[in-house]
Amino acid sequence: MDIRKFREKRGLSQQELADELRTTQQTVGRWEAGLVVPPLNSAVRLADLFNITLDELVGRAVANPPPWNTDELILALRLYLNNPTSPPGKSSAEVIALSNLLNTLAEWLGNERTGAYRNPNGVYMKLMNFRRLDPRFAEKGNVGLVNGGQLEKVVWDRYAANPSRLNAVADAITASLQMPSTTLNRGDDLEVTEAEEGRVLTSLHRSRERNRKLVEQRKAMALRDGKGIRCEGCGFEYAEKYGEHGRGFIEVHHTIPLHTLPQSMTTRLEDLALVCADCHRMIHAKAQWLTMGALQEIVKK
């Protein structure tokens, strides 16, 4: 039973761990030295505190849960920023609700879940991981739990200074998970980099772009307007390059912000831009996707 390893991983001293368990530092020292085995109630509390199972506590091999992804961290950061000075406790309604939502998200993502998967204790620990990035606490030397992942900093840097955008994106992720499964493209899309807003909204975006009925209607609108079926980014037309074989071929890009997708149940043709395959790949090449205006500026240069 390697209590010391888990304690140090959580950045706790023996005295801090003893305070959490309402016991003495000497007792914790005897546990770590293997002189005494913790009683069952203390072992259960240790497992909860370390966000591990009893099997892990006693050294039985178990599968590790997958790392937290962008969607999960966005939802967790919103809860943290709503309560920065005192995050809700492990048994609070807010933490339990987020735990349930993350398990719904895991089901959508196809992640295998165990009884400890994103449980309330784990959610609380993730909130405390954000504290190490919060300058208000760093200035006081109170850095929270230090063993977070790099993606936490990425999400913090994107959203911590813009809570209104964070709330909009988190609301959109939550709303998307309530949609019928047919509205989302859940397969992996190797040619598209996941957007800053996470995998759920990326999938919803791609589902709109791959709706063949919408694509054909948008091409028909371009012909009616006399603009022809050519890329709105670079002007390329497949028929000019490939003759009859390429006539009428084009892709479309959905231009509205991802966080507005759940509210925009009806896709307007004006929200779809005709793009060649190369320009479309460049739009989606990095997590901060290009706008059509930015794409056009790059092509001009």
N, C-alpha and C positions, 0 to 999 in steps of 0.2 A: 504494500500500500504506500505509494510514493506521494504522500501529502505535501512534502516540501516542494516537489516539482510543480504541482498544480497551484500551490500557494504563490510561488515566485512567478509563475506564468501570469497570475492575476495581479502581480505587483503589490502583494500584501506582506507585511511583516508578521512575525509570529504573534506579536501583541495585537495587531489589527485583526488577525484571524481569530484570536482568542476572544476579542471584544464582540465580534460578529456571532460567535457561538456561545457567548456568555459563560466562558470558562477562563482558565488561567493560562498565561504564557508557558508555565512549567508543564501543564498538561499537554499543550500542543507540542512542546519539545519532546516529551516522552513518546507521543504518537509518531513523530517524525523519526525518532531514533529506533522505532520498532520495539520499544520496551513495553508498551501497552497498546492494545487494540481498541480503537474508539468503540463505544457502545453503539448499538444499531441506530438509535435516534440521532446521535452525533454524526454517524456515517451518512445518514440520509441528508442531514443539513449541510454536510461538507459537499456532497454530490450536487445539491441544489445551488450552493454558493459558487462552485466551480463550473456550473453548467455542464456537468457530465453525468453519466449513469453510474450506478453502483458497480457495475461490471468494470467500467473504466477506473474507478477509484481503487478497486482491489487488483487491477492489473490484467483483467481479461480483455483480449483483443476484441474491439468492436469497430465497425465502419465509421469513419469520421463524416459528419455532415458536410455537404458542399459549402464552399466559401459563400459569403453573402454576395448577392449580385446587385447591379445598379438599381433595379426596381425596389428591392428590399431596403436598400440603404436610403433611398429617397423617402420612402414611407417612414423609416425610423428617424431620419433627420427631422422630418416635420414634427414628429412627436417630441423630439428633444428640444427643438427651437420654441415650441409652444410652452415648454417648461424648463428653461435653461438653468435656473438657479437650484431647482429641486425636482429632478425627473420623477415621474410617478413610480411608486414601488412595484415590486414583483407581483403583488396580489391586487394591484389597482385595476379598475375597469378598463382604463386606457391601454395598459400594457397587455392585458388579456385579449382585448379586442384586436390589437395589432398582431398578437401571436396568431389568433384565428385567421386574420386576413392574410398573413404570410403563409400559412398552411394552405389556404385557398390558392394563393399565387403559386406555391410549390406544386400543387396538383395540376395547375394550368401548364407549368413548365415541364411537368413530367419527372420531377425530382422524387427519388425514393425517400420516404419519410420514416423516421422511427418515433418512438414515444417522446423523445427529447427534442425532436426537430423544432427549431424556432419556438421553444416553449417560453413561458413568461420570464423565467430566469435568464434565458439566453437573450431575450429581447432587452431586458433591463441592462445586462452586461454590455450590449451593443450601444445603448444610450450612453453608458459611462465611457465607452471607447471614444465617442465624439468629444467628450470633455477635454481630452488631451489636445484637441485641435482648437479649442475655444480660447481666444486670447484673454478673456475675462478671468479664466481660471489659471492659465499659464502665468499671468502676471503675479498671481498669489502663490505660485509654486504648487498649486493643486491641479495635477495633470490627469486625474482620473485613471482609468485602466489603460495601460500603455501598449498592450499587445494587439492592437487593431491591425487591419490590413491597409495596403496602399490605396485601394479603391475608396476607402472611407475619406481619405484626403482629397481625392479627385472630386467626389460628390460634394464634400464640404466646400471646396474652392468654387465649384459651379453655382451652388445654391445658397450658402449660408448668408451671404450679403444681399440676397434677393428673395426674401421670404414669400412675397406675393407670387413670384414665378414658381417657387417650390410648392406652394399650396395648390397652384393651378395644375402642375404636373402630377402631384400626388392624387389630387381629386380625379384627374383623367385616368390614371392607372386603376384606381379603385372602381370607377365607373365602367371601364373596359372589361374588368373581370366579371361584371354582372351581365354582360352582353351574351346573346346566344353564341354558341361555339362556332356557328357557320360564318360569323362576321369577322373572324380572326384567322389569319394564316399562321399556324403554329409551327410550321416546318422551319428548319434551318435554311437561311438564305445566304449562301457563301459569298455572293457578289455584293452584299450590302453590309457595311459596318453598322453595328448597333448605334442608334442615335443617343445623344446625351440623355434623353428622356427615358431610356431603358428599352428592354426587349418587348414588353407588352405593346407599347405605342408604336414601336417600329413595325411590329407584326400587323397591327391595325392599318397603318399607313400602306404597307405593301399589299394588303388585301384590297384596298381601294384601287391601287394602281393596276392590279391584275384582273380587275373586273372587265371581262371582254366586251360586255355590252356597253359599258362606259367608254372604253377605248374606241370602239367603232363609232359611237355617237360623237366623240370629240373629233375624230378624223373627218366625219361628215360635216361638222360645223366649220372646220378649217377649209374644206372645199367650197362650202356655201359662201364663206367670207372671201373667197378668191385668193387665199394665202398659200394654198397648196399644202401637201403633207411633207413638211420639212422641219428640221430641228429648230426650235426657238432659241437654242443656246448658241449654235455655231452656223446655222443655215444649211447644214448638210441635208441632201435629199437622196434617198436610196435609189430612186428610179434613175437619177442622173448618173449614178456610179454603176449600178448593176442592171440597168435596163428594165425590161418587163419583169424579170425575176424579183426585183426589189420594189416594184410599184406598190404603193399603199402600205409599205412596212414602216413602222415607227413605234416607239414606246411612249408612255405617258408618265409624268411625274406629278404627284399630288402636292400642291404648293402651300396649303394652309398649315399653320403651326400645329405640331403634333398634339399639344395639350388641348386643342379645340376639337379634335376628331370625335370624341364620344358625344359631344353636343351636336355635331354636324352629321346627323344620321342620313341626310340626303346629300349626296355629292353633286355639286353644281359643275357643269361642264367648264365654266369659267375658271374653276379651281384646278383644272388639269392642264399641264403644259406638254406640248409635243416635244420629245427629245430623242436624239439618236442614242444608241447603246453606249457609246463612249462618254457623251456628256452625262448620261444618267449614272454611269459608274462613278464619274468624278463628283457628282452631287453627293453621292453616298459613300465616298471614299474614306472620310474621317467622321469621328463622332459628332463634331459640329458641322452638320450638313450645310452645303452651299445653298443660298437662295438663288432664284433664277437671275436676279440682278447681279449678284456676285459672280455667278457663272459667266454671264455675258461680259462683265468687265474683264475677267481673266482671258476670255477668248479675244477680246479687242486688243489686249496688250500683247 
